[in-house]
Amino acid sequence: MVVPPRFDAYSAASKKVFEVFRDTTPLVEPLSIDEAFLDVSGLLRISGTPRDIAATLRAEVRRRAGPPITVGIARTKFLAKVASRQGKPDGLLVVEPHEELSFLRPLPVQALWGVGAITAEKLRVYGIHTVADLGESTLASMVGRAMGHQLHCLAHNVDPRRV
């Protein structure tokens, strides 16, 4: 059985979800039709903790748009994305600043942006399977200088990009 995609329905739901995002904060950076980064750091005094804000956001999206959403909360965009992926489906995962490295270290290297099948295989040859393994390695000779620098930064949750 083949069920054709309903792009009109996806688009309508996405618009409703993004309306909720923008009603929550003006700092919204769309990633795709169903993903975005939100900066809620300016809302803490009036809306509560990031967990409180996310719980309200999830309930409001469910009420106004219908689909459940997963929220990852972290200090950096990279780690928020990883937390969101780990929290699926329909979850809410907070990575506190003092837990960042302990959260990242046991994850497979494929959890890092830019590590696909080819890079993962290159790293596997050197015995690198987890983010912890990456943090202890000299990567430039394995995957090239630029990629080595990027992976080292991500393994240590260094991500200076703002929403």
Backbone as a chain_set.jsonl record, in Angstrom:
{"seq": "MVVPPRFDAYSAASKKVFEVFRDTTPLVEPLSIDEAFLDVSGLLRISGTPRDIAATLRAEVRRRAGPPITVGIARTKFLAKVASRQGKPDGLLVVEPHEELSFLRPLPVQALWGVGAITAEKLRVYGIHTVADLGESTLASMVGRAMGHQLHCLAHNVDPRRV", "coords": {"N": [[0.839, -1.165, 0.0], [0.533, 2.207, -0.803], [0.751, 5.381, 0.457], [0.059, 8.559, -0.456], [2.011, 11.538, 0.112], [0.87, 14.319, 2.068], [1.337, 17.259, 1.45], [0.119, 19.763, 1.664], [-1.296, 19.569, 4.071], [0.867, 19.158, 5.836], [2.206, 21.575, 5.537], [0.268, 23.416, 6.451], [0.013, 22.617, 9.143], [2.625, 23.113, 9.973], [2.748, 25.916, 9.725], [0.998, 26.675, 11.776], [2.369, 25.644, 14.002], [4.729, 27.181, 13.917], [3.61, 29.679, 14.348], [2.917, 29.457, 17.035], [5.492, 29.215, 18.092], [6.508, 31.788, 17.45], [4.758, 33.343, 18.884], [5.655, 32.774, 21.355], [8.362, 33.595, 21.533], [10.32, 36.161, 19.949], [12.682, 35.361, 18.9], [13.289, 33.173, 16.799], [14.623, 30.628, 14.898], [14.184, 29.059, 12.039], [14.735, 25.671, 11.042], [13.794, 23.693, 9.389], [10.759, 22.494, 7.843], [9.596, 21.502, 10.088], [11.179, 22.027, 12.304], [12.959, 24.122, 14.613], [15.115, 26.554, 16.162], [14.737, 28.11, 19.261], [15.26, 30.981, 21.169], [14.891, 31.48, 24.44], [15.915, 32.839, 26.518], [15.49, 35.451, 27.395], [13.028, 35.349, 28.585], [12.84, 34.295, 31.091], [12.258, 35.556, 33.606], [9.546, 36.248, 33.392], [8.24, 33.998, 32.437], [9.159, 31.671, 33.598], [11.236, 28.739, 34.164], [13.401, 27.3, 31.595], [12.438, 24.68, 31.191], [9.782, 24.944, 32.114], [8.814, 26.797, 30.235], [9.111, 25.304, 27.895], [7.343, 23.176, 28.407], [4.894, 24.53, 28.439], [4.929, 25.502, 25.82], [4.888, 23.075, 24.341], [2.344, 22.104, 25.078], [0.73, 24.131, 24.054], [1.278, 24.005, 21.3], [0.243, 21.483, 20.784], [-2.451, 21.974, 21.363], [-3.147, 24.026, 19.503], [-2.156, 23.246, 17.01], [-2.05, 20.476, 16.801], [-0.117, 18.22, 16.287], [2.193, 16.286, 18.31], [5.18, 17.575, 19.817], [8.738, 17.378, 20.123], [11.069, 18.585, 22.436], [14.282, 19.823, 22.875], [16.463, 21.052, 25.26], [19.172, 23.127, 25.836], [22.363, 24.701, 26.444], [23.686, 25.347, 24.084], [23.084, 25.558, 20.511], [23.779, 23.284, 19.036], [23.828, 21.241, 21.036], [21.203, 21.376, 21.956], [19.846, 20.44, 19.713], [20.803, 17.802, 19.596], [19.791, 16.887, 22.036], [17.065, 17.078, 21.507], [16.793, 15.142, 19.527], [17.46, 12.882, 21.032], [15.358, 12.901, 22.805], [13.105, 12.107, 21.442], [10.264, 9.99, 20.797], [7.924, 12.707, 21.082], [8.885, 14.099, 23.421], [10.607, 15.78, 26.158], [13.619, 17.011, 26.827], [16.09, 18.106, 28.947], [19.304, 19.393, 29.063], [21.381, 20.191, 31.427], [23.826, 22.793, 32.119], [25.98, 21.799, 33.743], [25.876, 19.138, 33.134], [26.547, 18.669, 30.539], [28.887, 17.493, 29.201], [28.868, 14.912, 30.309], [26.491, 14.005, 29.279], [26.991, 14.061, 26.506], [29.337, 12.432, 26.081], [28.876, 9.492, 26.121], [27.479, 9.099, 23.755], [27.081, 7.887, 20.353], [29.477, 8.608, 17.737], [28.119, 9.455, 15.494], [26.167, 11.119, 16.416], [27.071, 13.651, 16.282], [27.031, 16.69, 14.421], [27.777, 16.564, 11.015], [29.014, 14.112, 11.001], [28.683, 11.514, 9.153], [28.029, 8.37, 7.517], [30.45, 7.82, 6.126], [32.489, 9.357, 7.417], [32.163, 8.327, 9.998], [32.99, 5.693, 9.58], [35.695, 6.098, 8.915], [36.588, 7.017, 11.39], [36.011, 4.813, 12.98], [37.905, 2.955, 12.164], [40.084, 3.822, 13.568], [39.372, 3.143, 16.084], [37.484, 4.754, 17.239], [34.418, 5.299, 18.52], [32.568, 6.574, 20.127], [31.527, 9.823, 21.389], [33.123, 10.424, 23.548], [35.45, 8.998, 22.912], [36.325, 10.55, 20.794], [37.024, 12.959, 22.01], [39.422, 12.393, 23.113], [41.29, 12.14, 21.151], [43.626, 12.791, 18.448], [42.513, 14.358, 15.819], [42.981, 15.483, 13.294], [44.731, 14.083, 11.537], [43.163, 11.947, 10.925], [40.643, 12.692, 9.796], [41.035, 15.035, 8.481], [42.057, 18.489, 8.755], [40.14, 20.676, 9.085], [37.658, 19.329, 9.536], [38.443, 17.814, 11.714], [38.9, 19.828, 13.618], [36.282, 20.869, 13.839], [34.876, 18.602, 14.846], [36.217, 18.215, 17.259], [35.492, 20.563, 18.617], [32.656, 20.225, 18.775], [32.532, 17.863, 20.274], [33.247, 18.834, 22.691], [31.235, 20.529, 23.25], [31.395, 23.129, 22.157], [30.025, 25.712, 20.646], [29.497, 28.51, 19.166], [27.404, 29.769, 17.824], [24.55, 31.887, 17.581], [20.983, 32.124, 18.141]], "CA": [[0.0, 0.0, 0.0], [1.26, 3.47, -0.88], [-0.049, 6.53, 0.885], [0.736, 9.761, -0.95], [2.215, 12.586, 1.121], [-0.108, 15.418, 2.071], [2.159, 18.431, 1.711], [-0.725, 20.88, 2.102], [-1.567, 19.367, 5.501], [2.121, 19.397, 6.552], [2.474, 23.008, 5.493], [-0.694, 24.089, 7.336], [0.398, 22.307, 10.526], [3.879, 23.819, 10.225], [2.441, 27.334, 9.944], [0.422, 26.802, 13.118], [3.443, 25.403, 14.972], [5.618, 28.345, 13.92], [2.873, 30.77, 15.002], [3.094, 29.256, 18.481], [6.885, 29.567, 18.382], [6.675, 33.246, 17.39], [3.99, 33.909, 19.995], [6.441, 32.506, 22.56], [9.567, 34.423, 21.5], [10.639, 36.654, 18.608], [13.956, 34.781, 18.48], [13.009, 31.861, 16.215], [15.441, 30.32, 13.725], [13.695, 27.822, 11.423], [15.692, 24.732, 10.456], [13.07, 22.965, 8.35], [9.313, 22.665, 7.964], [9.128, 21.056, 11.405], [12.203, 22.22, 13.334], [13.459, 25.484, 14.793], [15.757, 26.919, 17.417], [14.111, 29.245, 19.935], [16.016, 31.523, 22.294], [13.927, 31.936, 25.452], [16.677, 33.33, 27.669], [14.914, 36.709, 27.869], [11.687, 35.121, 29.133], [12.927, 33.565, 32.355], [11.579, 36.251, 34.712], [8.085, 36.301, 33.248], [7.65, 32.725, 32.005], [9.674, 30.528, 34.348], [12.449, 28.055, 33.71], [13.284, 26.765, 30.238], [11.564, 23.502, 31.226], [8.405, 25.454, 32.203], [8.489, 27.404, 28.943], [8.968, 24.208, 26.925], [6.107, 22.441, 28.703], [3.805, 25.38, 27.956], [5.04, 25.503, 24.361], [4.415, 21.775, 23.846], [0.889, 22.041, 25.272], [0.094, 25.09, 23.14], [1.382, 23.438, 19.948], [-0.723, 20.373, 20.736], [-3.795, 22.554, 21.353], [-3.426, 24.843, 18.322], [-1.732, 22.644, 15.738], [-2.362, 19.052, 16.798], [0.927, 17.203, 16.449], [3.096, 16.403, 19.453], [6.536, 17.994, 19.454], [9.823, 17.055, 21.039], [11.877, 19.765, 22.719], [15.577, 19.648, 23.508], [16.9, 22.314, 25.865], [20.587, 23.121, 26.203], [23.035, 25.989, 26.364], [24.097, 25.608, 22.707], [22.191, 25.045, 19.477], [24.18, 21.91, 18.739], [23.403, 20.315, 22.084], [19.732, 21.368, 21.96], [19.447, 19.553, 18.611], [21.084, 16.427, 20.031], [18.82, 16.573, 23.096], [15.774, 16.874, 20.853], [16.854, 13.829, 18.875], [17.448, 11.86, 22.087], [14.081, 12.952, 23.505], [12.001, 11.64, 20.584], [9.218, 10.852, 20.261], [7.034, 13.428, 21.997], [9.557, 14.237, 24.706], [11.21, 17.029, 26.613], [14.884, 16.65, 27.451], [16.9, 19.252, 29.352], [20.693, 19.108, 29.394], [21.875, 21.295, 32.258], [25.222, 23.099, 31.814], [26.935, 20.933, 34.444], [25.702, 17.765, 32.646], [26.765, 18.638, 29.091], [29.856, 16.5, 28.743], [28.433, 13.562, 30.697], [25.434, 13.659, 28.332], [27.58, 13.849, 25.183], [30.415, 11.447, 25.982], [28.523, 8.114, 25.741], [26.753, 9.032, 22.488], [27.885, 7.488, 19.19], [30.01, 9.759, 17.005], [27.132, 9.909, 14.518], [25.322, 12.144, 17.041], [27.667, 14.956, 15.99], [26.792, 17.245, 13.092], [28.862, 16.356, 10.069], [29.51, 12.739, 11.025], [27.818, 10.566, 8.456], [28.543, 7.005, 7.421], [31.847, 7.786, 5.672], [33.35, 9.844, 8.507], [32.07, 7.362, 11.099], [33.83, 4.54, 9.235], [37.091, 6.534, 9.072], [36.879, 7.074, 12.823], [35.941, 3.447, 13.507], [39.192, 2.327, 11.872], [40.986, 4.245, 14.641], [38.806, 2.744, 17.375], [36.651, 5.829, 17.782], [33.01, 4.944, 18.369], [31.728, 7.474, 20.919], [32.002, 11.197, 21.526], [34.233, 10.368, 24.511], [36.641, 8.575, 22.168], [36.752, 11.699, 19.995], [37.625, 13.961, 22.868], [40.754, 11.962, 23.524], [42.039, 11.801, 19.948], [44.129, 13.785, 17.52], [41.616, 14.059, 14.709], [43.378, 16.058, 12.006], [45.304, 13.066, 10.653], [42.136, 10.951, 10.597], [39.536, 13.199, 8.979], [41.382, 16.341, 7.931], [42.208, 19.537, 9.766], [38.899, 21.42, 9.34], [36.685, 18.43, 10.15], [38.975, 17.478, 13.032], [38.628, 20.965, 14.505], [34.838, 20.914, 14.08], [34.485, 17.495, 15.723], [36.761, 18.49, 18.593], [34.624, 21.58, 19.231], [31.357, 19.646, 19.111], [32.715, 16.879, 21.347], [33.378, 19.596, 23.935], [30.079, 21.427, 23.24], [31.773, 24.493, 21.798], [29.163, 26.105, 19.528], [29.249, 29.924, 19.45], [26.326, 30.338, 17.009], [23.383, 32.39, 18.307], [19.7, 32.028, 17.433]], "C": [[0.894, 1.241, 0.0], [0.302, 4.589, -0.488], [0.679, 7.786, 0.421], [0.902, 10.8, 0.156], [1.181, 13.692, 0.962], [0.618, 16.711, 2.432], [1.346, 19.635, 2.168], [-1.011, 20.784, 3.601], [-0.31, 19.627, 6.328], [2.407, 20.888, 6.649], [1.542, 23.776, 6.431], [-0.346, 23.852, 8.799], [1.669, 23.058, 10.897], [3.631, 25.295, 10.498], [1.874, 27.559, 11.338], [1.487, 26.622, 14.195], [4.348, 26.625, 15.063], [4.925, 29.586, 14.48], [3.024, 30.664, 16.517], [4.518, 29.633, 18.878], [7.041, 31.082, 18.461], [5.839, 33.966, 18.442], [4.743, 33.737, 21.316], [7.646, 33.429, 22.649], [9.788, 34.949, 20.084], [11.919, 36.025, 18.05], [13.752, 33.336, 18.04], [13.864, 31.706, 14.964], [14.956, 28.999, 13.132], [14.843, 26.98, 10.868], [15.073, 24.005, 9.273], [11.584, 23.218, 8.563], [8.81, 22.303, 9.361], [10.163, 21.199, 12.52], [12.624, 23.679, 13.403], [14.233, 25.567, 16.098], [15.003, 28.117, 17.967], [15.029, 29.684, 21.063], [15.007, 32.106, 23.272], [14.63, 32.54, 26.663], [16.122, 34.639, 28.221], [13.556, 36.562, 28.532], [11.687, 34.552, 30.546], [12.178, 34.236, 33.497], [10.064, 36.181, 34.616], [7.45, 34.943, 32.946], [8.174, 31.5, 32.733], [10.928, 29.937, 33.737], [12.294, 27.618, 32.254], [12.374, 25.529, 30.177], [10.095, 23.935, 31.281], [7.942, 26.017, 30.858], [8.252, 26.313, 27.901], [7.688, 23.419, 27.154], [4.89, 23.224, 28.21], [3.773, 25.387, 26.431], [4.494, 24.204, 23.772], [2.898, 21.668, 23.956], [0.169, 22.955, 24.285], [0.167, 24.602, 21.692], [0.362, 22.32, 19.785], [-2.15, 20.922, 20.602], [-4.115, 23.236, 20.022], [-3.116, 24.161, 16.997], [-2.008, 21.145, 15.66], [-1.204, 18.114, 17.047], [1.732, 17.395, 17.736], [4.463, 16.876, 18.964], [7.507, 17.543, 20.532], [10.669, 18.303, 21.205], [13.172, 19.329, 23.397], [16.044, 21.001, 24.009], [18.352, 22.171, 26.288], [21.151, 24.517, 25.984], [23.437, 26.35, 24.934], [23.089, 25.009, 21.727], [22.508, 23.584, 19.166], [23.623, 20.941, 19.77], [21.881, 20.267, 22.208], [19.209, 20.433, 20.871], [19.674, 18.095, 18.993], [20.074, 16.002, 21.095], [17.44, 16.309, 22.505], [15.72, 15.498, 20.196], [16.766, 12.709, 19.91], [16.095, 11.789, 22.793], [12.898, 12.432, 22.706], [11.512, 10.277, 21.038], [8.466, 11.558, 21.385], [7.639, 13.615, 23.379], [10.053, 15.64, 24.991], [12.466, 16.653, 27.375], [15.702, 17.909, 27.699], [18.303, 18.757, 29.667], [21.219, 20.334, 30.13], [23.352, 21.546, 31.951], [26.227, 22.172, 32.501], [26.848, 19.47, 33.995], [26.104, 17.597, 31.178], [27.71, 17.53, 28.646], [29.455, 15.086, 29.137], [27.279, 13.088, 29.811], [26.037, 13.275, 26.976], [28.492, 12.633, 25.092], [29.974, 10.029, 25.606], [27.832, 7.982, 24.379], [27.659, 8.555, 21.355], [28.345, 8.725, 18.423], [29.019, 10.295, 15.98], [26.17, 10.936, 15.104], [25.831, 13.545, 16.724], [27.333, 15.391, 14.569], [28.01, 16.997, 12.224], [29.424, 14.953, 10.066], [28.448, 11.834, 10.408], [28.505, 9.22, 8.394], [30.029, 6.973, 7.053], [32.796, 8.234, 6.776], [33.329, 8.871, 9.677], [32.958, 6.156, 10.821], [35.308, 4.895, 9.361], [37.485, 6.529, 10.544], [36.902, 5.681, 13.441], [37.262, 2.706, 13.304], [40.207, 2.646, 12.971], [40.446, 3.907, 16.025], [37.94, 3.804, 18.026], [35.191, 5.519, 17.469], [32.087, 5.936, 19.069], [32.317, 8.885, 20.921], [33.173, 11.238, 22.506], [35.527, 9.967, 23.812], [37.201, 9.733, 21.35], [37.524, 12.703, 20.823], [39.05, 13.647, 23.264], [41.68, 11.711, 22.342], [42.584, 13.026, 19.233], [43.443, 13.502, 16.195], [42.112, 14.499, 13.345], [43.914, 15.001, 11.049], [44.268, 12.043, 10.204], [41.113, 11.464, 9.596], [39.837, 14.555, 8.341], [41.319, 17.416, 9.005], [40.891, 20.236, 10.109], [37.865, 20.545, 10.04], [37.157, 18.03, 11.545], [38.702, 18.58, 14.042], [37.145, 21.028, 14.857], [34.41, 19.815, 15.057], [35.001, 17.693, 17.141], [35.879, 19.504, 19.322], [33.292, 20.982, 19.656], [31.464, 18.641, 20.251], [32.846, 17.554, 22.705], [32.27, 20.649, 24.075], [30.466, 22.891, 23.052], [31.007, 24.834, 20.524], [28.761, 27.56, 19.758], [28.072, 30.541, 18.687], [25.135, 30.724, 17.877], [22.129, 32.151, 17.481], [19.394, 33.395, 16.866]], "O": [[1.888, 1.301, 0.723], [-0.798, 4.718, -1.027], [1.798, 8.049, 0.859], [0.044, 10.93, 1.029], [0.689, 13.958, -0.134], [0.531, 17.196, 3.561], [1.824, 20.44, 2.967], [-0.976, 21.788, 4.312], [-0.386, 20.24, 7.394], [2.798, 21.395, 7.701], [1.983, 24.688, 7.13], [-0.4, 24.778, 9.608], [1.782, 23.581, 12.006], [4.237, 25.867, 11.404], [2.234, 28.527, 12.007], [1.509, 27.356, 15.183], [4.698, 27.058, 16.161], [5.591, 30.461, 15.034], [3.234, 31.668, 17.197], [4.723, 30.299, 19.893], [7.627, 31.605, 19.409], [6.176, 35.079, 18.847], [4.497, 34.465, 22.277], [7.928, 33.984, 23.71], [9.475, 34.255, 19.116], [12.202, 36.146, 16.858], [14.004, 32.399, 18.798], [13.832, 32.557, 14.074], [15.276, 27.933, 13.657], [15.797, 27.509, 10.298], [15.744, 23.734, 8.277], [11.202, 24.063, 9.372], [7.735, 22.74, 9.772], [10.038, 20.563, 13.566], [12.646, 24.383, 12.393], [14.037, 24.766, 17.012], [14.666, 29.037, 17.222], [15.52, 28.853, 21.828], [14.347, 33.102, 22.976], [14.014, 32.732, 27.712], [16.274, 34.909, 29.412], [12.988, 37.55, 28.997], [10.622, 34.351, 31.13], [11.525, 33.551, 34.285], [9.375, 36.069, 35.63], [6.254, 34.756, 33.173], [7.682, 30.394, 32.508], [11.589, 30.556, 32.904], [11.178, 27.57, 31.737], [11.626, 25.357, 29.214], [9.255, 23.367, 30.583], [6.829, 25.749, 30.406], [7.305, 26.39, 27.119], [7.019, 23.035, 26.195], [3.967, 22.649, 27.633], [2.705, 25.288, 25.828], [3.723, 24.233, 22.812], [2.239, 21.192, 23.031], [-0.877, 22.594, 23.746], [-0.791, 24.771, 20.937], [-0.306, 22.23, 18.755], [-2.954, 20.403, 19.827], [-5.202, 23.061, 19.472], [-3.74, 24.46, 15.978], [-2.181, 20.604, 14.568], [-1.289, 17.276, 17.945], [1.928, 18.52, 18.194], [4.851, 16.604, 17.828], [7.14, 17.353, 21.692], [10.955, 19.001, 20.231], [13.158, 18.567, 24.363], [16.024, 21.985, 23.27], [18.723, 21.235, 26.996], [20.498, 25.391, 25.413], [23.523, 27.532, 24.601], [22.346, 24.086, 22.06], [21.606, 22.754, 19.049], [23.014, 19.932, 19.414], [21.327, 19.218, 22.534], [18.234, 19.714, 21.088], [18.819, 17.247, 18.737], [19.562, 14.884, 21.057], [16.729, 15.412, 22.958], [14.722, 14.785, 20.301], [16.082, 11.709, 19.693], [15.724, 10.739, 23.319], [11.794, 12.327, 23.241], [12.277, 9.498, 21.606], [8.389, 11.053, 22.505], [6.996, 13.33, 24.389], [9.929, 16.551, 24.172], [12.392, 16.047, 28.444], [15.971, 18.681, 26.778], [18.478, 17.816, 30.442], [21.469, 21.378, 29.527], [24.064, 20.619, 31.565], [27.228, 21.797, 31.891], [27.656, 18.647, 34.426], [26.009, 16.497, 30.634], [27.352, 16.715, 27.796], [29.681, 14.149, 28.37], [27.112, 11.884, 29.615], [25.635, 12.279, 26.373], [28.422, 11.882, 24.119], [30.668, 9.398, 24.808], [27.622, 6.867, 23.901], [28.868, 8.788, 21.387], [27.685, 9.763, 18.455], [29.073, 11.475, 15.633], [25.424, 11.567, 14.355], [25.098, 14.522, 16.882], [27.347, 14.588, 13.637], [29.144, 17.199, 12.658], [30.24, 14.626, 9.205], [27.469, 11.451, 11.048], [29.454, 8.961, 9.135], [30.785, 6.179, 7.614], [33.796, 7.569, 7.045], [34.368, 8.615, 10.286], [33.612, 5.649, 11.732], [36.096, 4.09, 9.857], [38.579, 6.091, 10.901], [37.716, 5.4, 14.321], [37.686, 1.928, 14.159], [41.084, 1.835, 13.266], [41.006, 4.341, 17.031], [37.689, 3.755, 19.23], [34.784, 5.482, 16.308], [30.944, 6.12, 18.648], [33.456, 9.1, 20.507], [34.114, 12.008, 22.312], [36.584, 10.533, 24.089], [38.418, 9.878, 21.227], [38.55, 13.23, 20.39], [39.795, 14.525, 23.698], [42.75, 11.126, 22.513], [42.081, 14.139, 19.388], [43.757, 12.518, 15.525], [41.698, 13.936, 12.332], [43.581, 15.021, 9.864], [44.474, 11.349, 9.209], [40.752, 10.758, 8.655], [38.957, 15.152, 7.72], [40.63, 17.278, 10.016], [40.554, 20.378, 11.285], [37.261, 20.967, 11.027], [36.343, 17.92, 12.462], [38.32, 18.309, 15.18], [36.784, 21.217, 16.018], [33.658, 20.081, 15.995], [34.31, 17.379, 18.11], [35.559, 19.327, 20.497], [32.844, 21.209, 20.78], [30.579, 18.575, 21.104], [32.593, 16.939, 23.742], [32.359, 21.546, 24.914], [29.923, 23.778, 23.712], [31.306, 24.307, 19.452], [27.791, 27.825, 20.467], [27.77, 31.718, 18.881], [24.754, 29.99, 18.789], [22.203, 31.993, 16.263], [18.361, 33.579, 16.221]]}, "num_chains": 1, "name": "protein.A"}
